[in-house]
Amino acid sequence: MNDLPEDLQYSVNHTWIEVQSDGSMRVGITDFAQEQLGDVVFVELPEVGRTYAADEECGLVESVKSASDIYCPVSGEIMAVNEDIEDNPEKINTDPYGDGWLFQIMPKDDSETDALIDVEEYQEHIKEE
Amino acid sequence: MPPSLKHTALYDLHRELGARMVPFAGYELPVQYRGIREEHLHTRKHASLFDISHMGRFILMGKNAARALERLVPCRLEDLLPGRQRYTTFLNTHGGIIDDLIVTADGEALILVVNAARKDRDREFIEASIGDDIEIRESAEHSLIALQGPDAAAILGRLNNDCTELRFMQAKTVDILGIPCHVSRSGYTGEDGFEIAVPSTHVEFIARRLLDDERTRTAGLGARDTLRLEAGLCLYGHELNEDISPVEAGLKWIISEVRLATDPGFYGSDVIRRQLSEGTHRQRVGLLVEGRAPVRENTILVNMDGETAGRVTSGTYSPTLEKPIAMACIDSEYTQAGTRLHAIIRNRQHPVTVTKLPFVSRRYYHGPADSDHCIN
């Protein structure tokens, strides 16, 4: 069964979101998503300093077999990206909630979190897929 | 999963082993069990069991079956000795490839193993092209499995040592655990290995016995694709189609000079003859990719001036080389190994280099090491 940390928020596009003390959000893909993808061999991260809208494509994860876009879970500016996974993309498979994180974003305003879902809602969501 | 998809006789075993099933050529088949990379590397190191029962298996019976079938292919078949196999293609009148297949001479009969997605087209083509005196039937009572990898001979040899005497592209009927099976030393991974036709009633029994050997693991369609790509082998619908000839596809070696020189020729022989003397405008090549981004099918390739040079026919990440690899159909002026081109991925240019195929050496078994027949 998929491991779903309860203290995280989620998006319907299979990203997890961890709110940091400064209000920024750390984003990665869920264990469910990495398992669906299979062995990740390439990742394209968003540009630091660039602003993305919610649900906008902001990156890409490719496995041996297929490519999946990463959708930005909230509107905001990219503060940092996990450069380490560009050279070690397999960390998205082995540690999706830890070393496999993708980027950190500063949401445009507080209302940005309204579209995010909690762990129960995400669990329901993946049951339907 | 669409309800109309067919199941192979190993469907329950696949589910039991935790396979992820996908629709493929009308069947629900395992794309992976544990992960493509692991399954791929295990095949190169030990041995993997593949369910390839979706492939078409036709039996041709009739005194002149070989001669009649020669009209449809660019190779000789009348000289094919019993227990020998030959890789060939069905050609249309333009020299385009209708399908690629392996023909095995089995006593009086010819066994044809064809691509799943081309079964109907092949059958229609064969029936329209050969006489009524030749009977064609699909061997529906058999399932096909493949055991591939450097340990395959030792594993199958435990069940019947006669199998280990077969050389690459040889076949025979043997008893495995009391079940009559048709075994050939062939495959689609570039490794030594076997393809085994087993009565469907007993295929799960034999598959489980092969998996009892700790060196054997299951592998799905995903690993089958990365393995064949590393081995530089063509896949129908990608490197091969009805608009591509064997000359363009880098399969000149399957064309028989005797057949080209003899009347009547074969469908498309005029085109093939002209292509061989004048050359072709395009060719299949391998591409080594710089950087980590995989170059996928249909990616456009351009030269240093940005002019179109061709397109990618198959692209993946190579678990053996740990980098992206691809095959492409490109204009003949760029086919020299070492030629630099650019792949256009998401509006960005990624450098690629034309390279000789295969990416990973094939390790077929051509006989004992001290034998004159050893080609390795």
Interface residues (C-beta under 8 A of the other chain):
Chain A: G38 D39 V41 F42 E44 L60 E62 S63 V64 K65 A67 E86 P89
Chain B: V31 Q32 G35 I36 R37 G222 D225 T226 R292 A293 P294 R296 T316 Y317 P319 P324 R346
